[in-house]
Amino acid sequence: MTKELTANDQIDGKLAELLTGINQALSDNESEKMLDDVLGVSKTLTTRLTLSWGGPADYVELDQDENGDVVAGRYIFAEWGDVATKELEGDELDKVAEFYSVYLDEMI
């Protein structure tokens, strides 16, 4: 039985493919062709709330759409030479967004 590759296993290769395609399109003056491959465009504002600097440091990043709704978020913990990121989802995301909403309202 073969193990199915995760997105994390594949991301470096997929990015390399994208960059190769972009470089090829730019060198062939065919950037419009690559632009036709874009399926959608959305604008997101990311607000970073710095909770502590130094060793260790931690941050909350909250992404808002053009209506000001929080659509995603992350908690980042940075130890010396090591950084971990955890996606906030569901109730976690809702609670964090509600608690820090005073800062989010200022950004939109």
C-alpha positions in Angstrom: 0.0 0.0 0.0 1.4 3.4 -1.0 1.1 6.4 1.2 -0.8 9.3 -0.4 1.2 12.5 -0.5 0.0 15.3 1.7 -0.3 18.9 0.5 2.8 19.7 2.6 4.7 16.9 0.8 3.7 18.4 -2.6 4.0 22.2 -2.0 7.7 22.7 -2.9 7.2 20.8 -6.2 4.0 22.6 -7.1 5.6 26.0 -6.4 8.6 25.1 -8.6 6.2 24.1 -11.4 4.4 27.5 -11.1 7.7 29.5 -11.1 8.9 27.5 -14.1 5.7 28.3 -16.0 5.9 32.0 -15.1 9.6 32.2 -16.2 8.7 30.5 -19.5 5.8 32.8 -20.1 7.8 35.9 -19.4 10.7 34.8 -21.6 8.2 34.0 -24.5 6.2 37.2 -24.0 3.1 35.1 -23.3 2.2 36.3 -19.8 -1.4 36.9 -21.0 -1.7 33.1 -21.5 -0.7 32.5 -17.9 -3.0 35.2 -16.6 -5.9 33.3 -18.4 -5.2 30.4 -16.0 -6.3 32.5 -12.9 -9.7 31.2 -11.8 -10.5 34.0 -9.3 -9.2 37.1 -7.6 -10.0 38.2 -4.1 -8.5 40.8 -1.8 -7.7 40.0 1.8 -6.4 42.3 4.6 -4.2 40.5 7.1 -3.9 42.1 10.5 -1.0 40.9 12.7 -1.4 41.3 16.4 2.0 41.1 18.1 1.5 39.5 21.6 5.2 39.2 22.5 8.6 40.0 21.0 11.9 38.3 21.6 12.4 34.7 22.7 9.8 33.4 22.5 7.5 35.6 20.4 3.9 35.0 19.5 1.4 36.6 17.1 -2.1 36.3 15.9 -2.8 36.9 12.2 -6.4 37.5 11.1 -7.5 37.7 7.5 -10.5 39.9 6.6 -12.3 40.0 3.3 -13.4 43.2 1.6 -16.5 43.3 3.8 -14.5 43.2 7.0 -15.5 39.6 7.8 -12.8 37.5 9.3 -12.3 34.6 6.9 -9.1 32.9 8.3 -6.5 33.2 11.0 -3.3 31.8 12.4 -1.5 31.7 15.8 2.3 31.9 15.3 4.7 30.9 18.0 8.4 31.7 17.4 11.1 30.2 19.5 14.8 31.0 18.7 15.4 29.6 15.2 12.1 27.8 15.1 8.6 28.9 14.1 5.3 27.1 14.4 2.0 28.1 12.8 -1.4 26.8 13.7 -4.5 27.6 11.6 -7.4 28.9 13.7 -10.7 27.3 12.8 -14.3 27.2 14.0 -14.9 28.3 17.5 -11.2 29.2 18.0 -11.2 31.6 15.1 -14.6 33.1 16.2 -13.4 33.7 19.8 -10.1 35.2 18.8 -11.7 37.4 16.1 -14.4 38.6 18.6 -11.8 39.3 21.3 -9.6 41.3 19.0 -12.4 42.9 17.0 -11.5 46.4 18.3 -8.2 46.2 16.3 -9.9 44.7 13.3 -12.5 47.5 13.0 -9.7 50.1 12.9 -8.1 48.4 9.9 -11.1 48.3 7.5 
